[in-house]
Amino acid sequence: MNPLARKIINNPIDCYPQATVACFDPTCGDLPRRKLDEDRLVHYLEELAAAGAEAVLLAASTGHGHLRTVEELQRWFEVAAQANAPDLVRMALLRPEDGEEANAKLIEVLREYGYPVVFIRPGTNLPPFATDAQIVENMRPLVEQIAKAGMAVGVYSIPDVSGVPLPVSATEKLVDLPGGDAIVAAKITEADYLSSTREYLLSPRLARLKIVQGWDPHLAQALSEGPRSNIENKQRVGITSGPMSFAVYQYLYMLEAAQEHDWSELELSQKAVTALFEAMQDDPEKFADLQRAKFIMGLGLPFTASVETDQIERVLRALEHLPRKSDQRRLAKSLDLMGDGPYHDRLVKLYDAGRA
């Protein structure tokens, strides 16, 4: 078994990474289908690690990983392993709809490259309004395959992508099946906090799992409630964030505030991230289109679409109008992580103004 996976499985709440970047996929080429910019990906992961990121999740929604073929996913996982960032924990997301044979091949790649945690979500091949039994049967084979390969398992609710949520009741059933003892975390990316994250925190049968908040405007609330859901008052909530891809310095600052139980500062710094998040939302019930931030950072255009100038300006205006210069500085520095994006000069001015 992977040594880090064993450590996390034995003690998820203490050993699962506290903050994970659901990272962008740098792209190059043209429509109708751009490809992975392999050199840029390696550079990006190394910059994230240098900034202080503890872990990354590859193939999550922010990187349009759900749209990639099995072969494209495999290459993404292989290239990411080449980044010179020995302390950066690399995780991956797999999809039930790809089938057991294809996933067995990907699991072997992930095992070979030392990925300690593999996430799965309900498959897009489930019917609308799928029952718990259907969801469990859809995900069960992958849970067992990953566990048998010696890796930890994360489960992921993202109905915007999969079409159905992963309810607490289904996860409770999964942990009782073969391989279920390797489940260490549940990542929740749903707009309604009370019916999703809160339900996971309240489940006695899932009390040993790290509950990973993925809908970013709920982060401050989830982090403040995390210790209260643990009998030892430990922080049970972690973060796996798409916006952390473009806001790494702000998120690390927010985690410091949470660790110090400075909930008022956490809430204020959260508002700055939420302002940019909302500037990338076209529908308040749908997750933000983070491909706009990806372009600002110089990581290429969306995998199968494009971005308009007014969409970019909306994000930059939100950054420029943040009330606190300290938030503006950290966010501008994060968006300029690569140091050579198309808005580098504009971001540097904001960073310098925020520092003054």
N, C-alpha and C positions, 0 to 999 in steps of 0.2 A: 504493500500500500504506500502511496505517496506520503512522506513523513508529515508534511504540512496538513494534508487531508486528514490524517489520523489525529493530529492535534486538534483540528477544528471539530471533527466528529465527536471527540471525547469531551469538548467543552466549547460549544458554539458561541455562547454569549460572551465569553472572555476572549476567544481566539479568532473568531471570524472578523475579517477586516472591518473597521468602523466606518470607513468611507471608501467607496469604489466609484471610479469614473466609468459611466456607460459611454465608452469613448467613440468619437467620430471615426469614420473611415476616409482618410484622405483619398481624393479621386483625381483622375486625369482622363483625357480623351473626350469624346463627344457623344452626344445623344445619337441613337435612342438608348444606349447603355454605356455609361462610363465604367472604367475599370479602377481597381485599387492602385493607388500610387504607392508602390512598395517602399521606396526610399523615404518618401514623406511620412509614411506610417511609422517607420523605425525612428525617424527624427522626432516625431510628435510624441511617441511613447517615452523616449528619453527625456524630452523636455518636461512632460508631466511628472516623471519620476524626480527630476531635478527640482521641480517646484514643491515636491513633498507629497505627491499622490502615493497612497499606499497600495492601491489595487486598481485594475481596470477590468471591465466586462466587455468582451468582444462580441459583436453581432447582435447587440441590443437595438432597440428601435431607433435611437438617435443616429446610428450609423447606417440605417436602412438595411441592416443585416437580414431582416425578415424577407427582403426581396431577392437575396442572393441565392445562386444555385449552390448545390452541395460542393461542387468543385471550387467555386469562389470562396465559400466558407473555409474549406480546407486550406486554401492558399493564404487566406487572412490569418488563420491560426498559426500557420508555419512561419509567416513573415514576422508576426508579432513576437514570436519566440526569439527572433534574432536581435531584438533591441538590447542594447547594452545597459540594462537596468536590473541588476541582480536582485534587488530588494523589492521590485515591483511584482506584486502577485497578479498573475494573469488568469482570468476566468473566461468561460465561453458559454454561449447560449446555443442549444440545439432545439430542433423542431420535430415533434412527433409525426407531422405529415410527410416527412422525408422517408419514413419507413425504417424498419429495424436494420436492414442490410446496410443502407447508406450511413445510418447513425453509428453502426458498429465500426465502420471504417473511420469516421470522424473521432469516435471515442478512442480508438487506438492511436490516432495522431495526437490527441490531447494527452493521453497517457504517456506517450513517448517523449513529448516536450515538457512534461512535468506540471501540467495544469492541475491544481489541487481541487478546484470546484467547477462543476458544470451545471448550468441552469437549464430548466425546461419550462415551457408554458403549455397550456392547452393547445392542441393542434387546430389549425384552420380547417381541418377536415371534419370537425365536429358540427353537428346541426345547431341552428339557433335554439336557444333555450335547452341546451343539453342538460341531462340529469347528472347528478353526482356520479352515478354508476358509469355513465358514458365517459365522463371526464376522467375518472380514475382509470378505466380500462384503456383510454387513449394514452395516458401518461405512464402507466405502470411499467410497460416493457422498458422504457428508457431509464426510469428510476433504477430498475434492477440491473440493466446493462452498465450504467455508470458506477453503481456500487460494486459490482463484480470486478470492474476494472481498477478498483482501489481508489476511487475519487469520491469526494463529498458531493452532495446534490443540493442544488437550490431550486425552489419552485417559484413560479413567476406568474402573477396575475396582471395581464395587460389587455383588457377586452377591446381597446381601440384597435389592436392588431389581430388578436386571435379570434375575435368575434364573440367570445364568451368569457366571463370572469372565472377565476379559480376561487370558489367559495371556501370558507373555513371548513365546512363540513366535508368537502372533498379532500382537502389536505389532511384532515384528521384520519380519513380512511387510508390515504396513501402511506402515512407513517407506520401503519400497522401491517403493511404488506411486505413481502421479501424485498430487501434493499431499503425499506423505509427508515431503518435506523441510521442510514447515511444522510438523510435529509437534515440540513443544518440551518437553512435560512428560507424565508419567504419574502420575496420582493413584491411590493404592492404598488402598482401604478394605476390608480383609479381616482376619478374626480371626487367621489363621495367618501370622505374620510371615515365617517361614522359607520358606514355599512361595509367598509373594507378593512383598513388598518386597525381601527378600534376593535373590530370583531376578532382579528388575529391576536391582538394584545390580551383580550379577555378570555381566550380559549385555554382552559387548564391543560388540555391534551397537547397543546403546542407550546407549553411554557418553557421548554428547553431551547426553542428555536430563536435565532436572531430574526427580528422582524425588520425588514429593510424597506424604508420609505422611498418610493420612486416617483410619486406625484409631488413635485418640488414645493409648491405653495403650502403643503401640509408639513414641511420639515420641522418647523419650530414647534408646532403642536405635538408631533410624534416624539421628538426628542425630549420634550418636557414631560411627556407621559411615560416614556420608556422605563425609568427607574421605578415608577409606581406599579408597574406590572410585573416586577421581579421581587421574589420573597426576600432576597438579600439587598434590595435597593440598588442593584447594578443596572447600568445602562443597557437596556435590552434592544433599543432601536439603533439601527445603523442606516447608512445612506448608500443607495446606488443611484447615481444621478446622471442624467443626460446633460443638464445644464452645467454640471461640474466640468464637462468637457471644455466649456468656454469661460468658466468662473472659478477655476481651481483655487486661486488665492482667497477669494471670498468664502468659499466653502470651508477651507482650512481654518479661517478666522471664526466662522460660525461654529465649527466643532470645538474650538477652544472656549468659546463662550458657553457652549453646552456643558463642557467638562467642568467649568467653574460654576455651573448652575446660575449663570447670569442670563436669566430668561428674557429680561427686558432688552438686553443688547442683542441677543439672538433674534428676537422678534424684529428689531429695527433693521438688522443686517439682512434678515430674510426678506423684508419689504423691498430692498433694493434688487435682489435677485428676481422677486416676483414681478417687479416693474418690467424687467427685460423679458421674462417669461411671457407676460401678457402682451408685450409688444410683438411677440412672434406667434401669438394665437389668433386664428381667424374665427374660431368657435370656442367659447368659454368652456364647453363640455369636451373639447378635444385637446389632446396634448399639443404643446407648442411645436411649431415647425423649426426645429433647431438647425436645419440646413442653412438658414440665413446666417446664424452665428458662425457656422462652419466656413462659409464663404468669407465673412469678415476676417476670420483668422488666417486666411490664405491656405486653407486645406482643400480647396477645389469646390466644384459645383455639385449639386445633388446628383445622386446616382442615376435617376431616371427622369429628372425634371429640371427646372431652372428657377432662378430667383430674379425678382424685379428690383429695380433701383429703389422704388418707393418702399418696398418691404425692408430693404437694408437701412434706409434712412429712418424708418420708424424705430428700429432697434437703437440706432445711434442717437436719435433724439431722446429716447428714454434714458440712455446712459448720460447724456449731457444735462438732463434736467433732474437728476437725482439730488435730493436735498442735502445729503451728507457727502462732503468731499472725500472722506475716508473710504466710503463704499465705492465712489466713482473711481478712485485711484486703484483700488484692488481689482475692480472689474475691468478697467481699461488695461491694466497690466496683464490680466488673465487673457483678454481677447487678443493681446499682442504677444502671446506666449511664443510664437514662432519667430517674431522679430522682423518679418519680411512680408507680411500680408498686404493686401491692396489698401488698407486703411491704417497702415503703420504710423504715418506721420500724424494723422488726426488723433490716434489713440495715445501717442506719446505726449501730445499737447495736453490731453485730458489727464494723463498720469502726472505730468509735471505740475499742472494746475492744482490737482488734488493734493500733491505733496507740499505745495507752498503754504 
